[in-house]
Amino acid sequence: MIIDDEVMVRRTLQRCLEDMGHEAFVAGSLEQGAALASRDMDVIFLDLGLPDGEGQKAIDSLRATSSRPEIIVITGLGDNYGAEEALRRGAWDYIRKPASPMVVRSALAGALEYRAKHKGEQGGAPVFDDCGMIAQGAVMRHVLGALAKTADSDANVLILGETGVGKELAAKAIHA
């Protein structure tokens, strides 16, 4: 799904996604996007500067829908803090407008590959071994989600934090 208030951006993204063989839904506002998100969506392209609300805050509610879609932020706002905040909230990727079709395709392919890999693992053993980490609060559940994403990749990881925050447990969980 594409949530963007600019008609040309919606049309261009829709055509790009359909050329890749995907069904694309479009919404011109957060309200329309929230209504469409109740369907099973795999990926949502989300603009941050929408007339009826801040896209940054919508990331949480869109990710909380039943299909738990991956969110790819695509925005004209050239703000590094916005990118950092979007990724911290659980966005899959952050793309600045104007985005080339190659960048859009790459981001979508990565998100869909991740979802397919995890869908296949959903029936048997747990996907992520948290090594006994306690995650009762929303922030810690978000941290465990980020650790699970990291553990599933081949990326190098640098864990920073004060003494006693659980860096060693996080490293063990990623390794496991």
C-alpha positions in Angstrom: 0.0 0.0 0.0 1.1 3.6 -0.7 0.1 6.4 1.6 1.1 9.7 0.1 -0.8 13.0 -0.4 0.9 13.7 -3.8 -1.0 12.2 -6.7 2.0 11.9 -9.0 4.0 10.0 -6.3 1.2 7.6 -5.7 0.7 6.9 -9.4 4.5 6.5 -10.0 4.9 4.1 -7.1 1.8 2.2 -8.0 3.0 1.7 -11.5 6.4 0.6 -10.3 5.0 -1.9 -7.9 2.5 -3.3 -10.4 5.3 -3.6 -13.0 7.0 -5.9 -10.4 3.9 -8.0 -10.3 2.4 -6.8 -7.0 -1.1 -5.5 -6.2 -0.8 -1.9 -5.0 -3.4 -0.1 -3.0 -3.2 3.7 -2.7 -4.4 6.2 -0.1 -4.1 10.0 -0.1 -4.3 10.5 3.7 -3.6 8.7 6.9 -7.3 8.2 7.5 -7.7 6.3 4.1 -4.5 4.4 4.8 -5.6 3.3 8.2 -8.9 2.0 6.7 -7.0 0.1 4.0 -4.4 -1.2 6.5 -7.1 -3.4 8.0 -6.7 -5.7 5.0 -3.7 -7.9 5.0 -0.8 -5.7 3.8 2.8 -6.9 3.5 4.5 -3.5 2.9 3.3 0.1 3.3 5.1 3.0 1.7 4.4 5.9 4.0 4.9 9.6 3.5 5.7 11.5 6.7 4.3 14.9 5.7 0.6 14.2 5.4 -2.2 16.8 5.7 -4.3 14.9 8.2 -1.5 13.8 10.6 2.1 13.1 11.1 3.3 9.9 9.4 6.0 9.4 12.0 3.4 8.8 14.7 1.3 6.5 12.4 4.2 4.0 12.1 3.3 2.5 15.4 -0.4 2.1 14.6 0.2 0.8 11.1 2.7 -1.8 12.4 0.1 -2.9 15.0 -2.5 -4.1 12.5 -3.1 -7.8 12.2 -0.7 -8.4 9.3 2.1 -6.4 10.9 3.3 -4.9 7.6 6.8 -3.6 7.0 6.8 0.2 6.7 9.0 1.9 4.2 9.1 5.6 4.8 9.3 7.7 1.6 9.4 11.4 2.1 10.6 14.7 0.8 11.6 15.9 4.2 15.4 16.0 4.3 15.8 15.4 8.0 18.3 12.9 9.4 16.5 13.0 12.8 13.3 12.0 11.0 15.1 9.0 9.4 16.6 7.9 12.7 13.2 8.3 14.5 11.4 6.3 11.8 13.8 3.4 12.0 13.7 3.5 15.8 9.9 3.2 15.6 10.2 0.1 13.5 10.2 1.3 9.9 12.0 -1.1 7.5 13.6 1.5 5.4 13.8 5.3 4.9 13.8 6.7 1.3 14.1 10.3 0.3 12.1 11.7 -2.6 12.6 11.7 -5.5 13.5 8.0 -5.3 14.7 6.1 -8.3 12.7 3.0 -9.3 15.8 0.9 -8.5 15.8 2.2 -4.9 12.1 1.5 -4.5 12.4 -2.0 -5.9 15.4 -2.8 -3.7 13.6 -1.7 -0.5 10.5 -3.6 -1.4 12.4 -6.8 -2.4 14.3 -6.7 0.9 11.1 -6.2 3.0 9.2 -9.0 1.1 12.2 -11.4 1.4 12.3 -10.8 5.1 8.6 -11.4 5.5 8.7 -14.6 3.4 11.5 -15.9 5.4 9.7 -15.3 8.7 6.3 -16.6 7.4 7.8 -19.9 6.6 9.2 -20.2 10.1 6.0 -19.4 11.9 4.6 -22.8 12.7 7.3 -24.7 14.5 10.1 -23.7 16.8 10.5 -20.1 18.0 12.1 -17.7 15.4 14.3 -15.8 17.9 15.9 -17.1 21.1 15.9 -14.2 23.5 18.3 -16.0 25.9 16.2 -15.2 28.9 15.9 -11.4 28.3 12.8 -10.0 30.1 10.7 -7.9 27.8 7.5 -6.8 29.5 7.4 -3.2 28.4 6.7 -1.9 24.9 10.2 -0.4 24.6 11.8 -3.8 25.4 9.5 -5.6 23.0 10.7 -3.2 20.4 14.3 -3.9 21.3 13.7 -7.6 21.0 12.2 -7.1 17.6 15.2 -5.1 16.5 17.5 -7.8 17.8 15.5 -10.5 16.0 15.8 -8.5 12.7 19.6 -8.1 13.3 20.0 -11.8 14.2 18.4 -12.7 10.9 20.9 -10.7 8.8 24.6 -11.0 8.0 25.3 -7.5 9.2 28.1 -6.6 11.6 26.7 -5.4 14.9 28.1 -2.9 17.4 26.2 -2.8 20.7 26.7 0.3 22.9 25.3 1.2 26.3 26.1 1.9 29.9 27.3 -0.8 32.3 24.5 -3.2 33.3 22.0 -2.5 30.5 22.3 -6.0 29.0 24.8 -5.6 26.1 26.2 -9.1 26.7 22.7 -10.7 26.8 21.8 -8.9 23.5 25.0 -10.2 21.9 24.2 -13.7 23.1 20.7 -13.5 21.7 21.9 -12.3 18.4 24.4 -15.0 18.2 21.9 -17.7 19.3 
